[in-house]
């Protein structure tokens, strides 16, 4: 099949950085595509490229395509339907606005624009498959690209590439946090600094890990409890009045999704003592241990 020049021009006119592609390698069929991460090709470039026979077309995500981002469902798209159910329960009209296509492997692309600059590619959900850790859902953002319709066996099932919706922060967060809820691989909490023991040998931080009221601590610092599901308590970060979750709490481990939840880092987990130290003591573990010792967190 030959990609029609008219289609490529329509994509370009719609603000997309469109390039011819090599279908098997899933890469652009141009000598260098770095420049097209910052700017769209010209009409002349597109006309010259697609005057020749090309078997595939791709779109560069990020800035050059007006803050385009996609959510890519891999491994045969096994988590796509659960994700659709989560988003549909929260915002069915949003789900209906998205551009959605299916890939040759059975995976899915969910396509939209964001009303601010998009980040680089992000892993949203991982899980063990056949003895290996695989990525099940990820984004394509700044510096990324994806093959798309009308490349053979890519099937557009909803929307159109010439009318891609632009989402607000809260709408985008609904999509991303719903994907993160399907994550099956939790990064272990970082080890805490060694503390000086009391005369009884009990560590204040370890004591707080076992019985400290971390839920009350989070709410004290503006974290809002939203709901519980599958033994996870979900919270929204301070300063965010709407939208879905930014972090979860399970088995007394706090796992942060959001990249705007300082002093916590995204995609990391924290024991209660670390949460206390970061929120109450500016990251000073020795100070935190002293405060806890003074508040009966030793025998």
Buried (B, 14 or more C-beta within 10 A) or exposed (E): EEBEBEBBBBBBEBBBBBBBBBBEEEBBBBEEBEEBBEEBBEEEBBBEBBEEEBBBBBBBBBBBBBBBBBBBBBBEBBBBEBBBEBBBEBBEEBBEBBBBBBBEEEBBBBBBBBEEEBBEBBBBBBBEEEEEEBBBBBBBBBBBBBBBBBBEEBEBEEBEBEEBBBBBBBBBBBBBBBBBBBBEEEEEBEEBEEBEEBEEEBBBBBBBBEEBEBBEBBEEBEBBBBEEEEEBBBBBBBEBEEBBBBBBBBEBBBBBBBBEBEEBEBBBBBBBBBBBBBBBBEEBBEEBBBBBBEEEBBE
